[in-house]
Amino acid sequence: DLELQTDGNRSGHLRNGDLGLAPTNDDVIRIIAAQLAEIGDQFDKEIQGRVVNDLVQHFLNDNLSREEITQQMSRAVRELAQAIPSDMEQEKAMLVLAMVLTKKIVNTMPSLLQRVYNTTLNYMNRQFHNYLVEMVSA
């Protein structure tokens, strides 16, 4: 129900005038988002077009299940994560890589927006749910 946001803005659906989100500290969320965006800008330059094009082809393949595409996204993130400096928090880097890949795929093939978004959200919920909760609550 929430939109993918990487610019520090919260998103949600209005219910009786309130956002449908649990109360959080907006400043903390903005700081985290700014850090993720900065890391994403660095990764954006390093991700080769071949990786993006391979993922686009998987998303275009209607014979692949949602699970198979999520596995391909996971594989691509793991492979890209191998080049991450060891001083960077692995979960944070992989989370940002997933978001940057999503952006690059959608920029390459805008018609895949809904499928890519759903796959990325599924992947992030499976892989990083606890990490995201810890990051926001810290």
SVG drawing of the C-alpha trace seen along z (x, -y; Angstrom):
<svg xmlns="http://www.w3.org/2000/svg" viewBox="-12 -16 48 36">
<polyline fill="none" stroke="black" stroke-width="0.4" points="0.0,0.0 3.0,-2.3 4.8,-3.9 8.5,-3.4 10.2,-6.6 13.9,-7.4 13.8,-11.2 13.0,-11.3 9.2,-11.8 6.7,-9.6 3.9,-8.3 0.7,-6.6 -3.0,-6.7 -5.2,-9.2 -7.7,-7.8 -9.9,-10.4 -7.3,-13.1 -4.4,-11.1 -1.7,-9.2 -2.2,-5.5 1.3,-5.1 2.4,-4.6 3.8,-7.7 7.5,-8.2 10.1,-10.8 10.1,-12.7 13.7,-14.0 15.1,-10.5 13.4,-9.2 14.7,-12.2 18.2,-11.6 18.0,-7.9 16.6,-8.7 19.3,-11.2 22.0,-8.7 20.4,-6.0 20.1,-8.5 23.8,-9.4 24.8,-5.8 22.4,-5.2 24.0,-7.9 27.4,-6.3 26.0,-2.8 24.1,-4.2 27.3,-5.0 28.8,-1.6 26.0,0.7 26.6,1.9 23.9,1.7 24.3,5.5 23.0,6.2 20.0,4.0 19.3,5.4 19.4,8.9 16.9,8.1 14.7,6.3 14.6,9.5 13.6,11.6 10.8,9.1 9.6,9.3 9.5,13.1 5.8,13.9 6.7,17.5 8.7,16.7 6.8,16.7 6.9,13.8 9.1,16.0 11.5,16.7 11.8,13.0 12.4,12.2 15.2,14.8 16.7,13.1 16.6,9.7 18.1,11.3 20.9,12.9 21.7,9.6 21.8,7.7 24.1,10.4 26.5,10.2 26.7,6.4 27.1,6.5 30.4,8.4 32.0,5.1 30.8,3.2 33.6,1.9 33.8,3.9 33.4,0.9 29.9,0.3 27.0,2.0 26.0,4.9 22.2,4.8 22.1,1.1 24.1,1.4 22.0,4.3 18.8,2.4 20.1,-0.6 21.3,1.7 17.7,3.1 16.3,-0.4 18.8,-1.6 18.2,1.5 14.5,0.8 15.0,-2.8 17.3,-1.7 15.0,1.0 12.0,-1.3 14.0,-4.0 15.0,-1.4 11.5,0.1 8.8,-2.2 6.0,0.3 7.4,2.7 6.8,0.2 4.1,2.2 5.8,5.6 9.2,4.3 7.8,2.3 5.9,5.3 8.9,7.6 11.2,5.1 8.8,4.6 8.4,8.3 12.2,8.8 12.7,6.0 10.0,7.2 11.5,10.7 15.2,9.7 15.2,6.5 12.0,6.2 13.8,6.5 16.6,4.3 14.2,1.5 12.4,1.7 15.6,1.4 16.9,-1.5 13.7,-3.6 13.5,-2.8 17.2,-3.4"/>
</svg>
